[in-house]
Amino acid sequence: MEKNPPKIKVLISANERLRKLKEAFLGKYEESPLFYACAPGRVNLIGEHIDYCGYAVLPMAIEQNILAAVSVNNSQMIQLANTDPKYKDFTISVSGITIDRENPQWHYYFLCGVKGIQEQLSLSSQVGIRCVVDGTIPASSGLSSSSALVCCAGLVTMEANQQSISKAMLAETCAKCERYIGTEGGGMDQSISFLAEEGKAKLIEFNPLRATDVKLPGGAVFVIANSCVEMNKAASSHFNIRVVECRIATKVLAKVSGLDWSSFQKLGDLQTELGLSLEKMLELVEEVLHPEPYSRDEVCKILGINTEQLSVNIVSANTRHVSHFRLYQRARHVYTEAARVLQFKAVCDLAPAGAVLQLGKLMNQSHASCRDLYECSCPELDQLVNICLQAGAVGSRLTGAGWGGCTVSMVPTERMDSFLQTVKELYYMPDARRAALIKQSLFATRPGGGATIFTEE
């Protein structure tokens, strides 16, 4: 695999989307783009809400992406526009970037990527850029549109300033800098956006970041179906509450195990320190944590701290209103889901007879855990999963953060046409709003390539 993002010369007139984007750029700025940068969205096949706990995940890039046309100048200003008129133009000085966490607009995600690369490269002087962005990833759908925008912006900033950064470093930088907008993610989305390769899913591991090819079995197709319920991670506290609950569970388990709990943030790091298997960690969860929610006072009593220390050192800014934490359920999900990822990869590697059915079963178990233990599903997602199974999928689950967004289903190739027809009839057609969105909401996908820079031939 190439170390740095690829640069490809293309004939713009032969690619309708690039041609239209060039025309939009010319219409906006009365000049031609110097280059184009593209970062794909992703679908996570299995391993939900465990990357920020230190565990491996198994995503693939999809063909839907964020594409930006860019020119460079000496103005030291960033001028942003979007082909979708609902996203307003924005201009800011390269030296005066501020990101409003309380108001997660599209341009702030772009600025996260710019700021991250600025800081990573310690850029003292930076060029001005003009940029028109075009996206084909449905927003707030669980297919990582926001992270793809951050990654695209990071790539734009690197190329505009004539710098060279490895894919792995770009991924790590973009994962960190998305936290400027308040999302405490774990790095899966950015990693697959940069490290993806055409035709391959990836096992993504962290600390250090590495990606291993996963060959998916033949005879089945992955189909994405959008529930048409939107959930913006940065605009709600659901996501960060789960991060905090996992952090507190880690600290409680560490304390009971006789460790210095203050130095542990992730359930994965705790397992490494204790040297136990995932099965043994689940036994520890059963022994130590109770299924009833923990109050703030109970957490403080166990850890020997006061409520102010809890608020300042453990709980994040937009979760300080939370009064109770479900530690048992969250830890149980993380350790069982981490095991399912490894089982999924093992089935893909061994490719036994019945591999498709085995993978489907793991996907179904994953959804049940997300629904019942992590509580990150919603009625529409559960309904859609049930319809997908009824329509002939061997496995179906929510993908992405949840609380809305998409499902991913594994469908035997020979059932594909009847599957799509049944899902259309049962989920989309009875609802006028869903029916209007059907074209971009239900589609088969294959593993796509990673972030790329294009220049005109």
N, C-alpha and C positions, 0 to 999 in steps of 0.2 A: 504494500500500500504506500502511495506517495506520502511524504512527510507533511508537505504544505498543500493548501487547497489548490486544485488544478486551475490553470488558466487556459481557456480554449478560444480559438479564433472561430467565429461563426459568420455565416452569410445572413445578415439581419433580414433581408427581403424574403428569405426562404422560411422564416419562422414568424408566423402571424402574430403571436403574442409580443415578441421582441419588436416587430415592425410597428405595432400599435403603440407600444410603450415609447419607442423612439419618436413617433409622431406627436404623442402627448407631451413629451419632453420639449420638442421643438416648439410646439404651440405655447408652452408655458414660459420657456426661458429664451427662445429665439437663438438657440445654439444646439449643436449635436452632443449627445453624451460621449464621454471619453471611454467609459467602460460600464459593464452591467455586473451586478452581484446577485447571487441567488442562494437562498437557504431553504431547505425543505422542512415541511412539517413531519410528524411521525405518528405512528400508531404503536402503542405499547401492547405487545401480544400477551405478556404476563409479567407480573412484578409490580403491582400498584402500591404507591405510597411507601416504598421501602428504600428508594435511592437515598433519601435524606436520613435514613437510619443506617446507611453504610453498606447496604446489600445490593447485589447484582440484579440487573433488570434485563428484559429481552425485547427491545423494540426493533422496528424497521422504519426507514424513511419512506415517505409516500411521495407520489408524483406531484401533489399539490404543494405550492411553495410561496415564498415571498421573493419578489424580483424587484431590483432597484436599478434605475438608470441614473448615472452619476456624471457630473462634470466637476472640474477642479478649478479654483481661482485663488487670488491673493486677498480676498476680502475679509478673511477670518470670520466669515458668517456661515452658518448652516441654514440653508433654505430647503424646507421639506414640503412636498406636495404628494397627494395620493390620487390614484385614478378613480377611487370611489369617492363621490362628492360628499358622502356623510362624514368623511374624515377631513377636517379643515387644514388649510396651509398653516405652516408654523416657521418662524425665523428666530434664530438666537445666535449670539456670539459664541465662537468656539471656546472662549475663555470664561464665559459666564453661564455654563450649563447648570441649571437647577432642575430637580425632578420632584414633582408634587405627588407625594404618596397618597394624599387624600383625594386625588383627582386623576385616576390612572387613564389618561388619554393616550391615543395611539402614538403620538410623537414622543411621549416620555419613554416608551419602550425603546424607540430608536435611540434616544439620547442615552439610555442605559448602556447600550453597546458602544456608543462613541466615547462616553466617559470611561468605561472599563478599559478600552484600548489606549486612550490617552494616559491613564494611570499605569497600565502595564508597561508601556513603552517610555514612560516619563517624557512625553512629548512637550518640549518647551515652546516650540512654535508649531502651529498646525495650519494647514491650508484650509481655505474656505471650500465648501461643497454646495452644489445644487443637486437636488435629488427628487426623482419622482418614483414613488413606490406603488407596486401592483401586487395584490395578494390573491391567491386562489384557495387558501385554507379558510374554511368557515370560521369566523371569530367565535371565541368562547365555546368551542365545540369539543375540547379535550384532545385536539390534534396538534396542539402546540403552536398555534398561530403567533402568540405573543413572544415565545422563546425564539421562534424562527425570525421574527422581526428584530429581536435583539442580536441574534447571530448575524443576520444580514447587515445590520448597522456596524457590527464589529468588523466584518469583512470589508465593508465600504471604507471604514476609517483606516484600516491597515493599508489597503491598496491606494487610496487617495494620497496617503502620506509616504508612499513608496517604501513601505516596510515589509518585512517578511517574518511571519510567525507560523509555527507548526499548528496542524489541526488540533492536536491535543491541548496545546497552550491556549489556542483560541477558544476551545470548548470550556476549559477551566475558567478562563477570564470571563467569558460570557455568562457562565453559571453564577459566578460571584457577583457580577455587576447587575444581574436582574434583581438582586436584593435591594438595590437602590429604590425600587418601586414597592418594596415591602413583601415580596414573595420569597419565602424561605425554602426554595426547592433544593433538590439534591444533585442536579447536574445531568440527569438522563437526557432531557430534551435537547440541551446544547451539545452533548456528546454525540448523539446519533445524527444531529444535523450536520456536524462536521466530519464524523468518522464513517458515515454510511457508505456502502458500496452497492452498485447496481446488482440486483438479483440475490442479495444476502441479507438475512436478519443478523443482528449482532447481540452477543452477550456483553453487556457493558458492566465492567467492574470499576470500583473506585479506590483511591488511596493506595497505589497510584492508579490513575485513569488508564484503562486498557480495554480494547475491544477484540472479541474473538468471533470469527465467522460461525454462523449457525445455518446449516443447510436444511431448509424446510422440506418436508416430505412432498412427493408428487401426489396427484390425485385429489387435491383439495385447494380451495381458493379462500383468501381472507376477504370478507366483505364488511365495509364500514357502513353503519346506519346512524344517522344523526337523530337524536330524540327531539331536536328543535327546542330544547330548553337550554338557555344560555347561562353560564356561570363564569364570571370574571374573578379569577383567583385573587387579584390584587384589591378588588373592590369589596370582597367579603372576608370574614375572618374564619370561615369553616376550615380552610386549608391550614392556616397557621395554628389553629387550635389543635389540629391533629399532630402537627410538628411538636408543639409544646407538650401534649399528652405523652408522646413517645419519649420526649426528653425527661419528663418527670418520672415515667415508668423506669427509665434507665437508672436514674439517680436512686430511686427507692430500692430497686433490685441490687444495685451496687452497695448501698448502705447495709442492707441485710446480709450481703455476701462478705462483709468486713472490709470493703475497699474504700478508698477516699472518693466518695461519691461526687464531690465537687469537680473532679477532673473528667467526668464522663458525661458526654452529650448524646451519644448514639447507642442504640441497642446492639448494633453490630460490633462496635468497639468493646462493649461489655462482654460479648461472647468471646471475642479474641482474647481479652485479658483473663477470662475464667478458663479458657481452653476447653470449653464444653461443646458438644454437638448441638445442632438445632433441636433435636429431640430432648436433650437434657435441659436446654434453655426453656422449652415448653413445660417441662416438669417443674422447673424453678418458678415459672409464672403461676402455675397451678398451686404450688405450696405457699407462695409469698403474697400474691395479689388477690384481693377479693373482687367479685363481679360487681358489687355495688359501687356507685360513683364515690370518689374521694373528694371531700371538701377541702378548701384551701387550708383550713385549720388542721385537718388531719395530715395533709402533706407536710405542713410546717412542723408539726409535732414529730413525725417520723424522721425528718431530716434535721431537726434541732435548730430551726431558723425561725425568724419572725416574718409576718406577712409582707413587710416592706422589702426584706431580702428576697422573698419569692418573686415579688413584682419586678424588682430591679435586675436580678441576676438570672432568673429562669424563664419568666413569662415574657412574651414579646409585646411590643407596644399595642398592637390591635387585638390582643387577647386578655388584656388586664381586667375586662369586665366579667370573665368567666369565673363562675363560683364552684363548679364541680368538674372533675376529670375522670374519664373512664379509662383507667390505666390497664386493667386486666384485658379488656376487649382489644385495645389498640396493640398491646404487646403480643397477644395471642395471634392477631392477624399478621403482624410483621414476621414473626418466626415461622408461621405456617406458609405464608406467601413466599418467603425466602427459600423454603424447601421446595415449593412448587416450581420455582424458576429453575432450580438445579435439575429437578425431575424432567421438566420440559426439554431442557438442553440435552439431557441424557437420552431421551427418546429420539430426538432429532439426530443425535450422533450415531445411535445404534440402528436406527431405521428398521425396527422389527415389523413383522406382519401385524396389522392392526394399529400402526403408529398414529394414524389420523384419529381413531377413536380414543386412544390414550391421551393425546394432546387435547382433544375436545373435553374429556372428563376433567383434566386439570383446569381448563378455562372455566368450566362450570363451577368447580370448587372455589376458584378465585372470586367469581362474582358473588357467590353465596357469602364468602368471608367479607368482601367489600360491603355487601348489603347489611349483614347481621352484626359483624364485629367492628368494622371500621365506620359503618354508618355513613358512607359517602355516595350512596345511590340515591335515587328518587323514584316516585311511583311510575313516571314515564319511562325511565331506564329499565325498571323491573318488567314493565309491560312489554317493552320492545325486546328485551332478552327472551321472554317467554314466547313471543310471536316468532322470533328467529329460530328458536328450538322447534317450535311447532311446524315451521316452514321447511325444516330439513337440515338445519345446522347441527353438527355433532357437538359443538361447543359455542357458547356466546357469553360475553361479559362486557361490563362497562370498561372503557379505556380512557386514560387521562385522569385528571383529579376527581372527576365524578360530579355529583350534585347537578347533573345535566350533561350535555355534550353527547358523545357517541358511544355506540357499542361496536365491538369487533366480533365477527362470527367466522368460524371455520366451516366451510361448506364443501361437501364432496362435489367434484367438478360436474358430475352427471346430474346433480340436483340444482345446479346454478340458476337456470332459467325459471323453474317453478318456484325456487326460493325467492327470487327477486319479485316475482309476480304476487306471491302470497303476502310478503312483507308490505308491498305497495298497497294491496287491497285491505289488509287488516290494520295497518298502523297509519299510513299516510292519507289514503283517499277519504276516510270518514271525517277528516279535519281539514277545513279549507286552507288554513294557514300552512299546515304541513304539506298539503297537496301542492301548494304553490312553490314549495321549496324542494320538491322531490328530486329534481335533476341533480342538485349539488349535495343531496342528503343521503343518497343510497348508491353505493358504487363498490365494485371489486377493486382491489389494489394489489400491487406487487411491490417487492422491495426496490426502492429507488436509490439514486446516488446522493452523495453529500454536497455540501456547499461548494459553489463554483464561481469563478470570475470569467466573464465573457468579454471579448473585444471584437470589434468589427473587422472583417477581412478586408 
